[in-house]
Amino acid sequence: MGETMKFDGIGNKVEPHEIIVEVYKALKEKGYNPISQFVGYVMSGDPTYITSYNNARSIIMKLERDELLEELFKVYLKDE
């Protein structure tokens, strides 16, 4: 064998909820209005609405914008 193998870590996928919470915290810590920043990002697709503080911009880009909206609707309408 002797060759280095790469393992992509099946099962290491971060849940959308966790991503949203982490980005929310970073925006809040930097003094932004997280709701306004999320809306700006979702509407425009421009990642600069999300701070790079604590890697938040990189983290949010792990989700497609439609996945982000889907998660928000799931949580908002979970009891309906």
Rosetta constraint file for C-alpha pairs under 8 A:
AtomPair CA 14 CA 18 HARMONIC 6.68 0.50
AtomPair CA 14 CA 19 HARMONIC 6.98 0.50
AtomPair CA 15 CA 19 HARMONIC 6.54 0.50
AtomPair CA 16 CA 20 HARMONIC 6.21 0.50
AtomPair CA 16 CA 63 HARMONIC 7.01 0.50
AtomPair CA 16 CA 67 HARMONIC 7.55 0.50
AtomPair CA 16 CA 68 HARMONIC 6.87 0.50
AtomPair CA 16 CA 71 HARMONIC 6.61 0.50
AtomPair CA 17 CA 21 HARMONIC 6.22 0.50
AtomPair CA 17 CA 71 HARMONIC 6.94 0.50
AtomPair CA 18 CA 22 HARMONIC 6.15 0.50
AtomPair CA 19 CA 23 HARMONIC 6.17 0.50
AtomPair CA 19 CA 59 HARMONIC 6.45 0.50
AtomPair CA 19 CA 60 HARMONIC 6.31 0.50
AtomPair CA 20 CA 24 HARMONIC 5.98 0.50
AtomPair CA 20 CA 60 HARMONIC 7.23 0.50
AtomPair CA 20 CA 68 HARMONIC 7.77 0.50
AtomPair CA 21 CA 25 HARMONIC 6.18 0.50
AtomPair CA 22 CA 26 HARMONIC 6.37 0.50
AtomPair CA 22 CA 56 HARMONIC 7.06 0.50
AtomPair CA 23 CA 27 HARMONIC 6.19 0.50
AtomPair CA 23 CA 50 HARMONIC 7.71 0.50
AtomPair CA 23 CA 56 HARMONIC 4.99 0.50
AtomPair CA 23 CA 57 HARMONIC 7.64 0.50
AtomPair CA 23 CA 59 HARMONIC 7.26 0.50
AtomPair CA 23 CA 60 HARMONIC 6.72 0.50
AtomPair CA 24 CA 28 HARMONIC 6.11 0.50
AtomPair CA 24 CA 34 HARMONIC 5.70 0.50
AtomPair CA 25 CA 29 HARMONIC 6.03 0.50
AtomPair CA 26 CA 30 HARMONIC 6.28 0.50
AtomPair CA 26 CA 51 HARMONIC 7.27 0.50
AtomPair CA 26 CA 53 HARMONIC 6.26 0.50
AtomPair CA 26 CA 54 HARMONIC 6.32 0.50
AtomPair CA 26 CA 56 HARMONIC 6.39 0.50
AtomPair CA 27 CA 31 HARMONIC 6.44 0.50
AtomPair CA 27 CA 32 HARMONIC 5.26 0.50
AtomPair CA 27 CA 33 HARMONIC 6.99 0.50
AtomPair CA 27 CA 34 HARMONIC 5.49 0.50
AtomPair CA 27 CA 37 HARMONIC 7.97 0.50
AtomPair CA 27 CA 50 HARMONIC 7.16 0.50
AtomPair CA 27 CA 51 HARMONIC 6.36 0.50
AtomPair CA 27 CA 53 HARMONIC 7.89 0.50
AtomPair CA 28 CA 32 HARMONIC 5.48 0.50
AtomPair CA 28 CA 33 HARMONIC 6.58 0.50
AtomPair CA 28 CA 34 HARMONIC 6.13 0.50
AtomPair CA 30 CA 51 HARMONIC 7.93 0.50
AtomPair CA 30 CA 53 HARMONIC 7.60 0.50
AtomPair CA 32 CA 37 HARMONIC 7.35 0.50
AtomPair CA 33 CA 37 HARMONIC 6.30 0.50
AtomPair CA 34 CA 38 HARMONIC 6.03 0.50
AtomPair CA 35 CA 39 HARMONIC 6.15 0.50
AtomPair CA 36 CA 40 HARMONIC 6.11 0.50
AtomPair CA 37 CA 41 HARMONIC 6.17 0.50
AtomPair CA 37 CA 49 HARMONIC 5.36 0.50
AtomPair CA 37 CA 50 HARMONIC 6.39 0.50
AtomPair CA 38 CA 42 HARMONIC 6.08 0.50
AtomPair CA 38 CA 49 HARMONIC 7.19 0.50
AtomPair CA 38 CA 50 HARMONIC 7.33 0.50
AtomPair CA 39 CA 43 HARMONIC 5.94 0.50
AtomPair CA 40 CA 44 HARMONIC 5.94 0.50
AtomPair CA 40 CA 45 HARMONIC 7.73 0.50
AtomPair CA 40 CA 46 HARMONIC 7.63 0.50
AtomPair CA 40 CA 49 HARMONIC 6.16 0.50
AtomPair CA 41 CA 45 HARMONIC 5.10 0.50
AtomPair CA 41 CA 46 HARMONIC 5.42 0.50
AtomPair CA 41 CA 47 HARMONIC 6.02 0.50
AtomPair CA 41 CA 48 HARMONIC 7.65 0.50
AtomPair CA 41 CA 49 HARMONIC 5.37 0.50
AtomPair CA 41 CA 50 HARMONIC 7.05 0.50
AtomPair CA 42 CA 46 HARMONIC 7.90 0.50
AtomPair CA 42 CA 65 HARMONIC 5.90 0.50
AtomPair CA 42 CA 69 HARMONIC 7.93 0.50
AtomPair CA 45 CA 65 HARMONIC 7.48 0.50
AtomPair CA 47 CA 57 HARMONIC 6.47 0.50
AtomPair CA 47 CA 61 HARMONIC 7.70 0.50
AtomPair CA 48 CA 57 HARMONIC 7.56 0.50
AtomPair CA 50 CA 56 HARMONIC 6.68 0.50
AtomPair CA 50 CA 57 HARMONIC 5.33 0.50
AtomPair CA 50 CA 60 HARMONIC 7.93 0.50
AtomPair CA 51 CA 55 HARMONIC 7.84 0.50
AtomPair CA 51 CA 56 HARMONIC 6.03 0.50
AtomPair CA 51 CA 57 HARMONIC 5.79 0.50
AtomPair CA 52 CA 56 HARMONIC 5.29 0.50
AtomPair CA 52 CA 57 HARMONIC 4.92 0.50
AtomPair CA 52 CA 58 HARMONIC 7.30 0.50
AtomPair CA 53 CA 57 HARMONIC 7.69 0.50
AtomPair CA 55 CA 59 HARMONIC 6.14 0.50
AtomPair CA 56 CA 60 HARMONIC 6.08 0.50
AtomPair CA 57 CA 61 HARMONIC 6.35 0.50
AtomPair CA 58 CA 62 HARMONIC 6.90 0.50
AtomPair CA 59 CA 63 HARMONIC 7.85 0.50
AtomPair CA 63 CA 67 HARMONIC 6.03 0.50
AtomPair CA 63 CA 68 HARMONIC 6.35 0.50
AtomPair CA 64 CA 68 HARMONIC 6.43 0.50
AtomPair CA 65 CA 69 HARMONIC 6.33 0.50
AtomPair CA 66 CA 70 HARMONIC 6.00 0.50
AtomPair CA 67 CA 71 HARMONIC 6.15 0.50
AtomPair CA 68 CA 72 HARMONIC 6.35 0.50
AtomPair CA 69 CA 73 HARMONIC 6.19 0.50
AtomPair CA 70 CA 74 HARMONIC 6.12 0.50
AtomPair CA 71 CA 75 HARMONIC 6.29 0.50
AtomPair CA 72 CA 76 HARMONIC 6.06 0.50
AtomPair CA 73 CA 77 HARMONIC 5.80 0.50
AtomPair CA 73 CA 78 HARMONIC 7.96 0.50
AtomPair CA 74 CA 78 HARMONIC 5.52 0.50
